[in-house]
Amino acid sequence: MLPFASSGSKVTSRHHVSGYSNGYPRGNTFEISPHRFQPRGTTPASRRQRKLLVRIGVVAAVLLLFALLSWSTTGSALSVFSLGLLSGGGGGDDDFQLETVRYYDLSNVQGTARGWEREERILLCVPLRDAEAHLPMFFSHLRNFTYPHHLIDLAFLVSDSKDQTLEVLTRRLEEIQAAEEEEDMSFGEISIIEKDFGQVVNQDVESRHGFAAQAGRRKLMARARNWLLSAALRPSHSWVYWRDVDVETAPFTILEDLMRHNKDVIVPNVWRPLPEWLGGEQPYDLNSWQESETALALADTLDEDAVIVEGYAEYATWRPHLAYLRDPYGDPDMEMEIDGVGGVSILAKAQVFRYGVHFPAFSFEKHAETEGFGKMARRMQFSVVGLPHYTIWHMYEPSVDDIKHMEQMELARLAQEKEDREKAEKAQKLKESFGDTTGQWEEDRSQLQNLALQEKKAAKEKNAAAAEQAGAPAAGGAADEKVVARDGRQEDGKT
Amino acid sequence: MARSMGPVRLKKTSPVTIVLGTALCIFILYFLIGPSTPDFSASRKATAASHPLSPPTSPFRKSTGSRKPKPPPVSHYNLNNVTVTANPLENRENILILTPMARFYQGYWDNLLRLSYPHELITLGFILPKTTEGNTATTALQKQIARTQKSGQEKDRFKSIIILRQDFDPPIQSQDESERHKMKNQKIRRAGMAKARNSLLFSTLGPATSWVLWVDADVVETPPTLIQDLARHNQPVITPNCYQRYWNPETKEMDERAYDFNNWQDSPTAQDLAKQMDPDDILLEGYGEMATYRTLMAYLYKEDGLLHEEIPLDGVGGATLLVKADVHRDGAMFPPFSFYHLIETEGFAKMAKRLGWQPIGLPNYKVYHYNE
């Protein structure tokens, strides 16, 4: 039977031939033209059933197609065709791999004197702005840190930069993280944060350090620091280290050295090298200081929004500065309690920042930014300490005055050189044009000496008869004088 | 008959087979692709970090292999692109809900789950003390979290959840209402609260958060559209009025009363009081011994008032407080010391003002505090 099932033509022809396919004789039926009647092969009920099934089938097919299309947009179409075998762990399994809950016990990240042994994580914060030129130097410092690199998380804030800071930074960091042969070089979490504050103050040395610009500049810097910290601080950090990108020389062990003191906030002394004509070296960071009565009295006279900035004649505070207390041969471990801190290199326990100490972007007890940070830390009973004899060196960037001075010095030097050259030339000329005089001199001298001798002889002969004892010594003295004078002239000619 | 019926019957069955086959196919395919539920997972996966060392506000992919983990990637975050707007839903802005918790209230959790803001944009942060009470609360919290995040409905699951344990002991052991509110204990207690809030805030804020919503663990009823409603005002710091439902024995029915008195507008009396104070002393609200005559938002509620009426505030409470992340990023924190004679949330309002951000209150928009 089965073979017939598909061959509809045979069935039809058979019906056609016999004409009695339904088993009933064709009785008095109307003749309908054409004279070919094809009886239905199925009962009406089963026809309806079939129609229904076909419809269901079509609807199902359309649904399937639709589902396929919509699924393929979410990327799961592959698993349909590969029957989910190829993408094994992918697709749905990923969901179970996502960890959405994190648990931290903050008492495990308190920060101790020997953090590297207890695997304490450090967050290294670096604010950057148009700092492309300093990056190579900074990265050499980064590589040289002896603190285990995988425990150091890096956070950079690139703000309002017009140079290639961001690109160079990214490239160098990716190189470090990708270097397979130096696995111990790669760092922990690295965040590069971009945020523009629209700073109007120029970044060149003069406008950066001008007195009038200070308060506004410091408040903006404070905002930048706070944005960086709040975006990068994690519950897993025990320490936070702030480091300026333009530090030229610092010990490789600086993190451990500062950590060993186990203080809440600690800063080294910051100096900078100078050209010889400026004295060779100079205290750089004047923001680390102890509070003085004068400054407190001064603070009381200022209005709420005023900011006292250190190192300017406008505010004479008479505070003891960490920088001026340096003794190059002093004990580097010596500590000094301070109230304001400088931002070049600050190591602080993460707890200090977690409890809310930050860089005030407003006038906090008449101070802002890092100095305000020191004040606020003190206010919350944290220990704030400076190391007067442990020194790191900031880069020397000549100020506009220095540059002017250096230009003048350069001019003076050139003038001096020119003068010297002219002198030498003159001497050379003199030597060349009167070069033969030496021989002439010799001749003249021998002649003169001969003359003198003759004179002496003549005198002797003259006086021999008259007064031999009295005249001789006086004549000898005069002759000696003449020789000395001649020698002197000779030297003049040589030089 | 039999000869003719045979093929006919077969013809009839063949579409059935096809349909059955198709149905079966769909059935199989459904189970093959089924587990990867479309919409949510895609966006969730896109926001997930590839390394455990990442901002805690997003989930991360657990490493499956036993091989040595790769060093973390160099991550870029452009904070210029993190928007904070009146329409957070449209801009898909991330919300961080922060709660310092000493006791776990089921009502609090249920209320969180009812929030209509897309949960895949919400990160929760909790901080709990390391006391017996804190341990109990942690256990209860973790149970609820596991239920929601692992077996809950996809739409109920939050983007990420952070649980912190405090690194200092709470100064006052008892969390009882009476003990907690004694005036002499207030400064120490609120300094501790401020430290807890700051610890929670500054270690979870991360680079992607647009708004921070502070909700106290004992706030058990808010409108489900709370986030959208508050953000709509586009204010740097905004707080609704915190009330409490209670059984009024006089009228013999449920009633409500004002609860949070830390939302206020300053008064000359309070400023005079402050002037005579020691720099370390603080002004407190809601104590008879210290009448400040400040205008309290709690009493400004008008039944027929506009729901979205705004008033400027000088001090805020922390029961429910929506803050633009920018305000916190600029440095506004909860001072654990006397800041202009103010502390914690009230000090926060002052600090925000010093930074140029004006706090706003909604006297007619109510949320409800748990009644013990």
Interface residues (C-beta under 8 A of the other chain):
Chain A: M1 L2 F4 A5 V11 S21 G23 G41 T42 S46 Q49 R50 L53 V54 I56 G57 A60 A61 L63 L64 A67 S70 W71 T74 G75 S76 S79 V80 L83 G84 G89 G91 G92 D93 D94 D95 Q97 L98 E99 T100 V101 R102 Y103 Y104 D105 L106 S107 V109 Q110 H150 D153 T170 L173 E174 Q177 E183 S186 F187 G188 E189 I190 S191 I192 I193 E194 K195 D196 A222 R223 N226 W227 L229 S230 A231 A232 L233 R234 P235 S236 H237 Q351 F353 R354 Y355 G356 H358 F359 P360 A361 F362 S363 R379 M380
Chain B: M1 R3 S4 G6 P7 V8 L10 K11 K12 P15 V16 I18 V19 T22 A23 C25 I26 L29 L32 I33 G34 P35 S36 P38 D39 S41 A42 R44 K45 A48 H51 P52 L53 S54 P55 P56 P59 F60 R61 K62 T64 P71 P72 P73 V74 S75 H76 Y77 N78 L79 N80 K130 I145 Q149 R157 F158 K159 S160 I161 I162 I163 L164 R165 Q166 D167 A194 K195 N198 S199 L201 F202 S203 T204 L205 G206 P207 H328 R329 D330 G331 M333 F334 P335 P336 F337 M351 R354 L355
